[in-house]
Amino acid sequence: MELPLVVGVDGSHHSLQAVDWAVGAAARHGVPLRLVHASLWERYEGVAPAADPRRPWELVRDEEIAASAAERACRCGPDVKISAEVLPEDPVAALLRAGQDASGLVVGCRGRGELAALLLGSVSLAVAARATCPVTVVRGGEPNRRGAFGRIVLGVGEPGEAAGRSAAARFAFREAAVGHRTLEAVRAWRAPAGEVTDDLLLEGDPVRAHWSRAERTLDDALRACRRYHPEVSVHAETVEGPARKALLHAAATADLLVLGACRGHGRTVGLQLGRIAHAALHHAPCPVVIVPERGRTHGGE
């Protein structure tokens, strides 16, 4: 049985954008869509008491939020199997638990209440940092969310022991394949001023040596996935400069930005998102997917 795609809903405009995006993703992958609304019965201003005194108005409100999101999802994807539920618990805890038996989690970039004014909602950031499955934060312009560009951008980070077996690369290739999109893999590099080491001297021009290493890193990261997905059109690009700037620039005309984050081991909880992943989650002009990796950081410093 295919694991469902789980989307968190709270009735906000941004969560409804997440629902719309998730319906399309579920349809492309042929998986069920599970809508989850979690609340600790916190009161929102302007909500009237329930007509039935035997049922808390908070519960009535939350059931209406879930039902409205499900109705919207059914209109957008009539062929997608959709379920919705209300969970009386902390939203972060509920979504993390739901993500343990999901193909992925989808959240909006902002939520309701006082925290809505932040660049990224606290729930979205916490879920992206701690989930054990891929997390998509739906943000950016309408053309990007709608998939109007037919491009997926993959950030390729430092090589590690998992080189060639990157979960982020596998995710990006699968998304490109099912959506019939091109894949642009970006590896940023910089040659620090004044840096001179023995191995760089052996290679001749230090700047050219850094560029050559970036090319090799990019080729190694893509080789296995290219073999398994020959149908995907891939454009590999090395860019001199800060990775954050390069990825945000590439994402301007992309449907999706895919980044990996190192998965914690032992007592370490959650993911090490890194500065680049944080920047993308707060500023990317398109939806961002954070994919858990083991033993390496991918697209994040």
N, C-alpha and C positions, 0 to 999 in steps of 0.2 A: 504493500500500500504506500502511495506517495505521501511524504510528509507535507503537511499544510504550510502555506505561507501565512504568517501571523502579522496582523497590522494593529497597532494600538490606536484607539479612537477616544477622543474626549469631547467631541462636539465643536471643537475649534475649526476655523477655516483651514489651518495648516494640516490638521488631522484628516480633514476631508480630501485635501490634495493627496495625502498619503494613501487614502482609500482608493482614489482614482488610479494612482500609479500602481498600487498593488493588484488591482483587478486586472490590469493589462499584463503584469508580470505573471500572475497565476494562470491566465489564459495562454500565454506563450509557452509556459512550462507544463501545462496540463495538470496542475495541482489544485487542491481545494484551498479556499481562502477562509481564514478564521479571524473574525473581528473580536478584539478584546477591549472592553472598557473596564478599567479598574479604578476604584475610588474608595476612600476611607470615610465616605459620607460627609465630606467637607461641604460647607454651605457656600453657594455662589449667590451674589447679590441679584435681586430681582426675580427670584424663584418663588412661586406661590405655594402654599401648603397643599398637600394632596387632598383630593375630594374624599378619599376613603381613609378614615382615621386609623384603620387597622394596618395600613401600609405606610411606612415612612415616606414622606415626599421626596427624600433623597433617593430612595430606591426607584420611585416612579420616574424621577428625572433621569436617572442613569439608564433605566430600561428604555426610555424614549430616545436617549442619545444612541444607544446600541441599535435600536430598531431603525432609526433614521439612517444611520450609516449603512445598515444592511440593505435597506430599500435603495439607497443610492448605488451601492455595489451591484445589486441585481439589475438595475437599469443599465449600468455601464457594461456589465458582463453577464448577459442572460444565460450563457453556457457554462459559467463557472459555478461550481458547488460552493455555496456560501453559508457559513454559520456565524452566529453572534452570541456573545455572552457577557454578563456583568459579573465582575469578581470584586467582592468587598475586601480589598486589600490594597497595599501600597502599589502604585502603578509600576514602579521599577521592578519590584520583587515579582509581581505578576507576569510582566513581560519576559523577564529573565527565565522564569520557570517555564513559561510557554515556549520559549525559544529552545529549550532542551529537546523538544520533540517537534521541531519545525525545520523546514528547509531554509528559512530565513525569517528575519524580523523587519518590519517596515514601520517607521515612525515619521511624524511631521517634524519640521525644524523648530517649531515653537509650540507652546501649549496654551492653556487657559490661565487666567489669574494674573498675579503680580509679576510672575517670571516671564510672561509673554513678551515683555519689552526687551529681553536679552537677545543677543545674536543667536544663541542656540539654547533651547529649553533644557532645564536640568534633567528631565526624564530622558530626553533624547541622548544627551551626552553620557549619562550614566549607563544607559542600555548599550550604546555603541562601545563604551569602554569595558563592559563586563560580560557581554553575551558570548556564548560558545558557538554561535552560528553567525553567518553573515548578517550584518545590519545595514539596511538602507535608510538614510536620512533624506527625505524628499524635500528638496529645496531648489532654488533657482527660478529662472523664467519659465513662462508657459511653454514656449517651443521646446526648451530642454526637457521639461517634465513630460511633454507629449511624445518625445522621441522624434522630433522633426529633422534632426541632422543625420541620423543613421551612423553615428560614430560613438565608440566607447573608448575612453582613455584609461590606460593602465599605468600606474606609477611603479617603476622598477627601482628598488632600493639597493642597498649594499648586498653583495653576495654573501652566502652563509652556507651552513652545512646542508640546508634544504634546497640549495641551488638546483634549478631544473625541475623541482617538484613543488613549486610555490602554489599554495591554495588560492592566492589572489589571481595568479595567472590562469589557473584552471577555471576559476569563476568567470573571469573576463572572457576567455575563449568560449565558454558555454553560452554566456549571454550574447556574444556576437553571433554565434552559430544559430541559436534559436530565433534571434531577432533579425537575422540576415543583415547584420551591420558590419562595418569595417572596424578594425581594432587598431588604435594607435598606442604603441608602447613607448613611454618616455623615460629616459634615464638622464638625469641632470648630473653635471660634473663641474668641478672647479679646480683650478690649479692655484693653490695659495701662493701669494707673492713671497719670493725668497726661499721657497721650499726646494731644497736640493738633497737628495738621498742617493746612496750608492746605486740602488736599482734604477732610479730615474736617470742617473748619469749613463748607465749602461745602455739605456734605451735611446739616448741622444737628447733631443729636444724635450724638456720636462712637460711643456704644455701638450705636445703631441703624445707623450706617454700617457698623460691623464685621459686624453681623448680616446686613445687606443684601448685603455683599460675599460672605459665606459662602454665602448663598442663590444668588447668581449663579454662584459657583464650582461649586457642586453641580449646578445646572442645566446648565452648560456641559459638565461631566464626563460627564453621563448622556445628553445629548440624542441623540448619534449611535447609541448602543447601544439606547436605547429605540426608535428608528426601525427598527433591524434586528431587534429582539426584542420586538415588540408583545405577544407572548403572556406575557411575564414581568410579574408583579405587582411593582411597585417602590414602596417607601416611602422617601422622601428626608427626612433629618432633620439639622438643624443643632443642635449642642449647644454651649452656652457652657461653657468649661472646658478642662482639659488633654486633648489627643487620646488619650493613653494611657489615661486613666481612662474616657473615653467609649467607646472601642472595647472595652476589656476588659469593661465593663458590658454592652454590647450583645452581646458574644460569649457571655455566660453561658447564653443560651437560643438558641444558633446551632449549626448543623451545621458551619459553615466560616467562617473569617475570612480575607478576601482583602486583601493589601497589596502595593503595588508597591515596587520598590527601583531606584534609578538604576543603569543599566548603565554601566560604565566605558568610556572611549574611549581610543584610542591605547595608551600604555604602562600605563594604569591597569588593574589586574587585578581582576576580580570586580565585586561590587556594593557600593554604599554603603547598608548596611541602615538606618542611622539609629536614633535612640533608641527610637522607637515600635515599629519592627519587632523590635528586640532585646527590648523588654519583652514583646511579643506572643509571641515564640518561647519565652521563659522562663516566662511566667505565664498565657497565654491558657487559658480553660477549654474550648476546642474546638480541633480541627485548624486549623492556620494554613498558608496558601499564600503564598509569596513569589514575585511575578511580576516578571521583569526588565523594566524600562522603559528607554527611551533619552531622555536629555536632561531627566529630571525625577525628583523623589522623590515617591512616592505613599504617603501614610499613614505617613511617617517623617520625623523632623526631623533 
